[in-house]
Amino acid sequence: MHKMRFFGGIALIAAFVAGCGMTTASPEGDHKVPAEPTKIDFVTPSAVNGLVTRTLGEGDGGGRYVHITYPEIKGADPLNDKVRQEAERQLRAFRESTVKHGPAPRPELNVDWQLPVASDAAIAVRLRTGEFYGANWGNANRTIWYDGRTKQAFPSTGLLDGEAALGGLAEKVSRRLEARGSGGVGANPELFDSMAFNRDGDLVVEFDDCQVGACSLGRVAEAVPAAEVEPLLSAAGRRAREAARAAAPPTPETTPKVTPTHSPEATSNQAGTVDCAKTKCVALTFDDGPGPHTAMLLDTLRDAGARATFFTVGVNAAARPDLLRRMSGEGHLVGSHSWAHRDLSKLSSSKIADSLIRTQDTLTATLGERPTLVRPPYGAISKDVVAVSKELGISLVNWDVDTRDWRDRKAGVVAERAVKGAHPGAIILMHDIHRTTVEAVPDVLKKLHGKGYTFVTVPELYGSAGMQAGRLYPSGASGARKQPLT
């Protein structure tokens, strides 16, 4: 099994600690040893009014895996356009660099995000990219900025006052890198595509894997003190720096302390109202949200008196706790789909555990109960995934009816596949991030109800005694790829 590149114990490597109890820098890839002053605090996304998440994805049909999630912030359209364009650019480049139906393991592109700053004065979106081509993950960052005064979005180099300032910054960074035994850098804008300010106003410059020194170093970061960088900043850069300084740092009082093992297990508040041993039951499951269409889906399910299981991606769940609470309050079951949707079978045991635990903690902090169901991204498992899940008391859930709604964005096609594949005890796979899927659900509910089906959550298909930690459900699914569990 692929093992992640080890990134510990290197002084050059930056630490990124999330603000307000949110997240650490890299949930599934490249943890760093805390080292001031390269630490950056991040804004809790749920505190940003009008923020929704968007997702670009690709399943196994193209012989590769793609999952890109990024924020869209109300009132910052130029920023939203830049972020979307960057996400689409990365997707195009990845498709061009990979071959359809190539050899296993499948290549993978994964992008998630953080917010170094989010205020009326300035917003920054830090896109975190991981690429896997069969050996190791390569990790990169790109930070896009928005100036609240001019209403303009710009790359990180826009924090600087022109080419001369970029050259001056390159010299300062080079001296620091050379003092640590690494090579210097030139005034190449692509090398300075991810910059942000720490709480002291120092400018933190971070480099991608292999850009500075050996690839084994992972991401390298340097912080240029505020006094030194002051003459190099543009007007927008100065406003951005002040916005970063003004942001309240995380404190123990605002950081939730979650002990999932002491929390009640998540269950539908309507569990037990249906006996699936005597009733034709089917479980509708929705992956990858919450997204911009999830509220509409919840309206549809509520009006039909139907319940479902939502396997949420941690980074999206953290941004929309309101939707998580609504799911739980309306009788649905909320489960985990990992933190950032990376193929868990390509990760080490420690990274698998980190991804699952972080998502569990986020859901538990919001709902007050501990989720024990996980749908592994892409349905991909390994012995390590099973072993870690068993250790955490988690049951793995795949599917046996795949609507392939990520590929065919037509409501009628999605509905037809769901209805045609349904059978008593079926687990049907859909994604609430697609509007066409949400539009298909009323037809699915109507036709399956006409066939005598009742819509329940996954545990009700098996009963509480039937859900065993570490097992994969459904065990005989034809729609999900599986490997032996022993």
Secondary structure, 3 states (H helix, E strand, C coil): CCCCCCCCCCCCECCCECCCCCCECCCCCCCCCCCCCCCCCCCCHHHCCCEEEEEEEECCCCCCEEEEEEEEECCCHHHHHHHHHHHHHHHHHHHHHCCCCCCCCCCEEEEEEEEEEECCCEEEEEEEEEEECCCCEEEEEEEEEEECCCCEEEEHHHHECHHHHHHHHHHHHHHHHHHCCCCCCCCCHHHHCCEEECCCCCEEEEECCCCCCCHHHCCEEEEECHHHHHHHECHHHHHHHHHHHHCCCCCCCCCCCCCHHHCCECCCCCCCCCCCCCCCEEEEEEECCCCCCHHHHHHHHHHHCCCEEEEECHHHHHHCHHHHHHHHHCCCEEEECCCCCCCHHHCCHHHHHHHHHHHHHHHHHHHCCECCEECCHHHCCCHHHHHHHHHHCCEEECCCEECCCCCCCCHHHHHHHHHHHCCCCEEEEEECCCHHHHHHHHHHHHHHHHCCCEECCHHHHHCCCCCCCCCEECCCCCCCCCCCCC
